[in-house]
Each structure stands twice: as C-alpha cells, then as structure tokens.
Amino acid sequence: MADTVDPAVWDGIDIKSTNVGGRKKDNSSLSFNGVQYVTEGEVLLARLLTAMRVPFTPNVKIVLKPSKSAKTKQAVIYVPDFIFNKKAFVWRNENGTEEMVHGIEAKGLHPRQKTAKGREKVRLLREQRGINVKMLSTDEIRAFSRAGGLPMTPLNKK
C-alpha cells in the first residue's frame, strides 16, 4: 500500500474544530492541550495521536448527501472525532490486512457498540469523498494506549 494514491476529496471541507455541544461542565480529566473532550476514549486518542506526532483536528464538520434509501433528502452532517488534517495513514488490522484512514471516531465501551447511524455516516463519507474514518471502541482505544500507539503509519512513507 506504500505507493497507493489517496482518493480523498477535501474540497469544501474546512479543517477546523466545531463545537459539538458535549458536556457543559469542565472536566479536567477530559481536557488535553487546551481542548475539552466529551469521552475518555476521545482524550486517550488525542494523547496517542499527539505522542505519535499525527496531525489532527477534533470535530471537523462535513456535509454529505443523504443515502438513496434515506426517508428525507436533507444533507447529512457528520462530525468525526478526529480528522488527520487531510493526511492519509495506513492502518494495519489484527488479521494483517491494511486500510487507508483519514481519521478516527471513538464509539462506545465495547467493539460491538458501534451504532448503525455512526456506521452509515462513515460509509457515506467513504463513498462520497473517499475519506475513511476508522471507528474504535473505548476498549480498543484503551488497549492501544496500553500498547503505546496505534497500528498506523503515514501513507507513502519512504
């Protein structure tokens, strides 16, 4: 995958944080580098990405077209937890396969708690923009944190 071309289309996406209206109270245990996160998984992920020197912006607003099967034809707003500032990385899965990722979404406590709505937004983003957001559970993020890093490297790293 080292010489793979990144299919991501970033036109019209402003790489800046959006207020997602999370918890109103300051919780210092969920704060990192001046950013207040909503969940433990998010702050652990921010720490990991920073330690790995992965450039990221939390909560980037992306507007998508609704799926063909949607009941309404309104635009779909998706705000992934972390976008890697228009850079692609290669994620190595446990089974040895690789996938290109452009961001990460922290969801739920267990791997099976990834919501259908969240999976649909990830699918639409990949389908419409070529941008892949990896969904991770809090348990998975904790395991990566204990291991000292995420199983990913920059795309086309020589």
C-alpha positions, -999 to 999 in steps of 0.1 A, spaced: 0 0 0 31 22 2 26 37 -33 -12 39 -32 -28 72 -43 -50 88 -17 -86 91 -31 -98 117 -5 -116 147 -18 -113 176 7 -129 203 -15 -153 225 7 -142 209 40 -128 234 64 -104 217 87 -114 235 120 -130 222 152 -167 225 156 -185 228 189 -204 196 192 -224 207 223 -209 180 245 -207 182 283 -212 217 296 -191 213 328 -153 214 326 -139 181 334 -101 184 337 -97 146 332 -112 150 298 -91 180 288 -58 178 268 -38 205 252 -65 231 259 -92 211 243 -122 197 263 -132 162 250 -165 145 257 -154 109 265 -124 91 280 -118 74 246 -115 108 229 -89 122 253 -69 89 252 -70 91 214 -59 127 215 -29 118 237 -20 88 215 -21 108 183 -1 136 198 25 112 211 27 96 176 30 131 160 -1 126 139 -15 160 129 -52 161 138 -82 184 143 -110 173 165 -147 176 155 -145 187 118 -179 193 103 -185 175 70 -217 179 49 -228 148 30 -256 139 6 -282 116 21 -282 80 11 -305 69 -17 -326 50 8 -330 79 33 -365 89 42 -356 126 39 -334 142 13 -318 166 38 -280 169 39 -263 146 64 -240 164 89 -211 143 101 -186 155 127 -159 128 131 -140 129 164 -106 132 147 -95 141 112 -58 139 103 -56 173 86 -60 160 51 -33 133 55 -38 96 49 -24 68 71 -22 31 66 -39 11 94 -27 -24 100 -56 -46 112 -51 -76 135 -56 -100 106 -28 -85 87 -49 -65 62 -43 -28 57 -67 1 51 -62 38 44 -75 60 72 -80 98 74 -95 100 108 -109 81 138 -143 80 155 -144 69 192 -176 50 199 -189 31 229 -173 10 255 -172 -23 236 -163 -31 199 -199 -41 192 -214 -9 205 -207 10 172 -241 24 162 -258 18 129 -261 56 124 -224 61 130 -215 33 106 -238 48 80 -221 82 82 -187 66 79 -199 47 48 -214 78 32 -181 97 38 -160 70 23 -184 66 -7 -189 103 -15 -155 117 -6 -130 88 -5 -123 97 32 -121 68 56 -128 72 93 -119 42 115 -144 35 143 -128 24 175 -145 14 208 -132 28 241 -119 -6 250 -99 -8 218 -85 27 224 -75 17 260 -57 -14 246 -38 8 220 -30 32 248 -15 4 269 4 -8 239 19 27 234 5 35 200 -19 29 171 -11 4 144 -7 30 116 20 48 96 18 77 72 8 68 36 37 68 11 63 70 39 97 62 24 
